[in-house]
Amino acid sequence: MEKISLSNQGELYVFSIVFRSFPGIEVPYVSAIVDLEGGGTVKGNLINVEPDPEKIKMGMPVEVIYEKAPRKDAEGNEYLTYYFQPRN
C-alpha cells in the first residue's frame, strides 16, 4: 500500500435521492458516486443542489468540500466530513 493524493474535482457518475433513512437523518438527500480527475471513485453526499432529478445531471462537474459533520462521534467530539457540490 502507498499513499496517493486524490483530486478535489471530478464528475458525477451516478446518484440516488434518498427519501427514507435512519431516525435523525434529514431527508431527502442526494447520495452520489463521483469519478475523480486523475483516477479514483468516491461515494458521498451531493449538497448545494435541489434533490430533484431535473436539477442533477450525470457527468456534471463537482468538487469536494469539507464541513463540520452534522453530528458528533461516540465521545461527543466534532469532526470534519467531505461532501460534493456542483462546480462553477
C-alpha positions in Angstrom: 0.0 0.0 0.0 1.1 3.5 -0.7 -0.2 7.0 0.0 -1.7 8.8 -3.0 -3.3 12.2 -3.3 -6.7 12.3 -4.8 -8.2 15.3 -6.8 -10.8 17.5 -5.2 -12.6 17.7 -8.5 -14.5 15.2 -10.6 -17.7 14.3 -12.4 -20.9 12.8 -11.1 -21.1 9.2 -12.1 -24.4 8.2 -10.6 -26.8 9.4 -7.9 -29.8 8.4 -5.8 -32.2 10.7 -4.0 -32.8 9.2 -0.6 -36.3 9.7 1.0 -36.1 7.2 3.9 -33.2 6.9 6.3 -32.4 6.2 9.9 -34.1 8.3 12.6 -32.4 11.7 13.0 -31.1 11.8 9.4 -32.7 14.6 7.4 -34.2 13.6 4.1 -34.3 13.9 1.2 -30.6 14.0 0.4 -28.6 13.1 -2.6 -26.2 10.1 -2.3 -23.6 10.2 -5.1 -20.7 8.3 -6.6 -18.1 10.6 -8.2 -15.2 9.7 -10.6 -12.3 12.0 -9.6 -10.0 13.6 -12.1 -6.8 11.6 -12.4 -8.4 8.5 -11.0 -10.4 7.2 -8.1 -14.1 6.8 -7.4 -15.6 8.0 -4.2 -19.1 7.8 -2.6 -20.5 10.8 -0.7 -23.4 13.2 -0.5 -24.1 15.9 -3.1 -25.1 19.1 -1.4 -26.0 22.7 -2.5 -28.3 21.4 -5.2 -32.0 20.6 -5.0 -32.8 16.9 -4.6 -34.7 16.9 -7.9 -33.6 14.7 -10.8 -34.2 17.6 -13.2 -31.5 19.7 -11.4 -28.9 16.9 -11.3 -27.1 15.5 -14.3 -24.8 12.5 -14.8 -21.4 13.8 -15.7 -21.9 17.2 -14.1 -18.6 18.7 -12.7 -18.4 18.6 -8.9 -15.8 19.5 -6.3 -15.1 18.2 -2.8 -15.7 20.5 0.1 -15.1 19.8 3.8 -17.5 20.9 6.6 -18.2 20.1 10.2 -20.3 16.9 10.4 -23.9 17.3 11.4 -23.4 15.1 14.5 -20.7 14.1 16.9 -18.8 10.9 17.4 -19.5 8.5 20.3 -17.3 10.5 22.7 -19.1 13.8 21.8 -16.2 15.1 19.6 -16.9 17.2 16.4 -15.2 16.1 13.2 -14.9 17.2 9.6 -16.5 15.3 6.7 -16.5 15.7 3.0 -19.3 16.4 0.6 -19.6 17.1 -3.2 -21.1 20.2 -4.6 -21.7 21.4 -8.2 -18.6 23.1 -9.6 -19.0 26.5 -11.2 
